[in-house]
């Protein structure tokens, strides 16, 4: 609800600085190297990592590997059924943009020379969408990537943690981790991808309703940093559980 000039209590009961309830269910697929369903509020994404002994043609003979990603929104993920893009015969612009973002974000946290001539593909399928699907995909994608590398004895290829979160300005209030109703009416909308080394991989910021000032951007990044730090803790806990459970589905 709105109190005074800004939002103090959000529709779901959160304060402006709160993340949505976030959980990770590990090893939900049998045949992948690692898999998980990450639930961020009403957004649920199935993430899976597969390691294969192959590389793109342009890398053959160079002694290096590759990390890539695929992203899709399942037909029933939103209130109105969307047609599968495989039926349309081509990826939509939004899907292509998000897929490239996930791939280059995850690739940036891996030393591909350690992989040898192997490709790690991280698949992110949105089961249910309520805002922040790209951020959930990156955060969950890192978990399955890290687990897959650890299980393959390639953990030294991982340079650190990677997570993503959205921040924005709604009704002149700075908010962390926007759901769809907030995102759809945000005056400013920013997605932040960052590492635990304190570096940013990508910042996607848009003035939806009004231009924003440098000071507001700084405050939004500070808010994002705090949220991402909490996501790193969640990732570490999931990685510990995954290492203990091995590859048993449903762990």
N, C-alpha and C positions, 0 to 999 in steps of 0.2 A: 504494500500500500504506500501511498505518498503522504508524507507529513511535512507541512511547511513548503519550503522551496526545493526539496530534494527527496530522494528515496532513502529511507532509513531501514525499512523492512520490506523485502521483496515478496512477490506473490507466493513463492514457495517457502517463505519464512526465513530465508537467509539474510544476513547482513550484507552490505555492499562488498565487503572484503572476503566473503566466504566462497570457497569452491562448492560445487555441487557434490553430493555424496558420490564417492568414486570407489569402485571395487574391481577386482580382477579375478576371473575364474580361469585357471590354467589347464592346458592340455585337454582341450575339448575335441580335438581331431586326432585320429589314430596315426595317419600316414605322414603327417608333416614333421619337420624337425622340431618345431615348437609351435604351440598355438595358445590363444587366450581370447576370452571375451572381456573387453573392458567396458564397464558401465559408468558413464558420467552423467548422473541424473537420468534423464529420459533418453539419452543418446547411448546406444549399445553398438559396439563394433567388434566383429570377429576378425582377429589378426592372426596370421599364420606365416611362419618362416620356413622356407624349404631351401636346403643346400644341395646343389647339383654340380657334378664334375663337368662343367662346360662354361664357356665364356663367349661373349660377343665376338664376331669375326675380327673386329678391329683390334682386339686385345690378344689374339693368339700369338704365342711365342714370346710374349713380353713378361711372362712370369708374374702376372698380377691378376687379381680377381675383380669381381664386380658386385655391386649391391644395387638392386632395383626394386620397384614397388608397383603394385597394381591396386586400383581403388574402384569400388563400385557401390552403388546405392541399390539395394534390393527393391523389387517392385512394391512390397508392402511396408517399406521403411517410413513412408510419410502418410498423411491423412488421405491423400489421393494416390491411387496406384500409378506408378511410373513404369513406362515400357522399358524392358531390358535393352541396353544399348547394343548388345549382340544382335538383337532383332532389327534394330535400326541400321546396323551395318557399319557404324562408326562411333567413336567416342565423342561425347559432347564437349564443348569448350570448358565447362566447369570441371568435369571429370578429368580431362586431360591436364588442366592446371593443377588440381589437387594431387593427382598421381605423380606429376613431376616434382611437386613440392615435397611429398613424402619421400620419394626416391633420393632426391639430392640432400635432404636433411639427414637421412639415415646413412647415406654414403659418406657424408662429411664427418661422421663420428667413427668411421672404420678405416684402419690402415689396410687398404686392399692388397698391398704387397705381401702381407702375411697370409692371405687367403690361398695363395697359389692360384692355379687356373680353375677357380670355382666361382659359381654365381650364387648369391643369396637373394632369393625373391621373397619379398614381404607382401602378402596379400591382405588387403583391408576391405572387408565387406560390411557395409552399414546395415545392421539388422533393424534398427529403429533410430530415427533422426529427431533430435530436439535441440539443434544448434551445436556448433563446435565439432562437427564430424571430422574435420581435417586435424584438429588438435588432438582429439581422442585417438585418431589413427596413428599419429606420430608418437604419442605417449605409449600406446599399447604396442605399436610396431617396434619400438625400442626394446620392450620387454621380451618379445618373441625373438627378436634378432639376437639379443644378449644370451638368452637361453640356448638358442640354436648353436651359437658360436661356442658357448661353454661346453655343451654336450659333444661337439665335434672336436674338442681339444684345440680350439682356435680363439680362445678368450683373449689372448694377447693382442688380437687384431682390434679389439674394442678400445677406443680412446677415452671413453667416459660416458656419462649419462646424457640423454637428450629427452626433452619433453616440450610440450607446447600448451599454451592456454590463450584464451581470448580475454581482452579487456575492452572497455568501451565507456562512452558517456551516454547516459539515458536520463532524460529530465534533469540535466545539469549535474548528475551524480556519477562519479567514477565507480564502475562496477567490474568485478572479477568474474570470469567464467560465465559468459552470457548464455542463457537458454534462447530458444527460438523467439519467444514473445519479446524478449529484451533486444535481441539482435535485430529483429524486424523493424524496431522503432528507434534504434540507436542513432544519436546525432554523430557519434564517432565510433568506428569499429576497427579494432586492431587485433591481429593474430601474431603472437610472439613465439618463436622457436628458439630455445636456448640450451646451452650445455652447463654441466656442473662446474666447468672451469670459469664461469662468469662471462662467457662469450655468447653472442647472438649468431644464429645460423640464418635466420630470416625474420624480418619484421614487415608485416603486410598491414598498412594502415590506410583507412579511407575516411574522408569527411562525408558522411551520408546526409547530414542535415545542416551542418555548419562547419566552417573551417576551425581548426584547433590551434592553440598556441604552443610554443616550445615548452613552456612550463607545464602545461597539461600533458604533453607527451612524456616528459620526464616523470611526472607523477604516475602516469599509466604504466610506464615501464617498471617503476618501482613496485607497483601493485602486481604486475605480471611476474616479476622476479620472486616475490614472496609466494605466489601461488605455485610457480614452477618448483621452488625449493620443496614444497610439500609434496608435489608429484614425484620428485626424486626419492623421497622417503618411501612412498608407496611402491615405486619401482624396485627399490632395494629389498623391501619386504617380499614382494612377489618373486624376485629372483632367488631369494633364499629359500622360499617354499618350493620353487621349481627345481632347484638343485637337489633338495632333499627327496622330492617325489620322483625324480627321474623322468620317465616318459609315460607314466601311467595315465590314461585318459580319465578326466573327471577329478584330478587331484586338486 
